[in-house]
């Protein structure tokens, strides 16, 4: 996979804080999910004639 879009240590901290353990490949999967959300938000902004992605694009 390419560059991670999430900070692995912060993800691990959040998972531990919820009382769970984290698999080693979880940050990669989470990063892929984030990349998908970002891509969809960008597509929505462009479909609305904007170059600026806004919170409502999520």
MODELLER restraints for C-alpha pairs under 7 A, 6 or more apart:
rsr = mdl.restraints
at = mdl.atoms
rsr.add(forms.Gaussian(group=physical.xy_distance, feature=features.Distance(at['CA:4:A'], at['CA:28:A']), mean=6.72, stdev=0.5))
rsr.add(forms.Gaussian(group=physical.xy_distance, feature=features.Distance(at['CA:4:A'], at['CA:31:A']), mean=5.63, stdev=0.5))
rsr.add(forms.Gaussian(group=physical.xy_distance, feature=features.Distance(at['CA:5:A'], at['CA:31:A']), mean=5.17, stdev=0.5))
rsr.add(forms.Gaussian(group=physical.xy_distance, feature=features.Distance(at['CA:6:A'], at['CA:27:A']), mean=6.94, stdev=0.5))
rsr.add(forms.Gaussian(group=physical.xy_distance, feature=features.Distance(at['CA:6:A'], at['CA:31:A']), mean=5.73, stdev=0.5))
rsr.add(forms.Gaussian(group=physical.xy_distance, feature=features.Distance(at['CA:8:A'], at['CA:27:A']), mean=5.78, stdev=0.5))
rsr.add(forms.Gaussian(group=physical.xy_distance, feature=features.Distance(at['CA:12:A'], at['CA:22:A']), mean=6.46, stdev=0.5))
rsr.add(forms.Gaussian(group=physical.xy_distance, feature=features.Distance(at['CA:15:A'], at['CA:21:A']), mean=6.41, stdev=0.5))
rsr.add(forms.Gaussian(group=physical.xy_distance, feature=features.Distance(at['CA:15:A'], at['CA:22:A']), mean=6.56, stdev=0.5))
rsr.add(forms.Gaussian(group=physical.xy_distance, feature=features.Distance(at['CA:41:A'], at['CA:53:A']), mean=6.58, stdev=0.5))
rsr.add(forms.Gaussian(group=physical.xy_distance, feature=features.Distance(at['CA:41:A'], at['CA:57:A']), mean=4.79, stdev=0.5))
rsr.add(forms.Gaussian(group=physical.xy_distance, feature=features.Distance(at['CA:41:A'], at['CA:58:A']), mean=5.41, stdev=0.5))
rsr.add(forms.Gaussian(group=physical.xy_distance, feature=features.Distance(at['CA:42:A'], at['CA:53:A']), mean=5.96, stdev=0.5))
rsr.add(forms.Gaussian(group=physical.xy_distance, feature=features.Distance(at['CA:44:A'], at['CA:57:A']), mean=6.01, stdev=0.5))
rsr.add(forms.Gaussian(group=physical.xy_distance, feature=features.Distance(at['CA:45:A'], at['CA:51:A']), mean=6.33, stdev=0.5))
rsr.add(forms.Gaussian(group=physical.xy_distance, feature=features.Distance(at['CA:45:A'], at['CA:52:A']), mean=6.61, stdev=0.5))
rsr.add(forms.Gaussian(group=physical.xy_distance, feature=features.Distance(at['CA:45:A'], at['CA:53:A']), mean=5.59, stdev=0.5))
rsr.add(forms.Gaussian(group=physical.xy_distance, feature=features.Distance(at['CA:45:A'], at['CA:57:A']), mean=6.36, stdev=0.5))
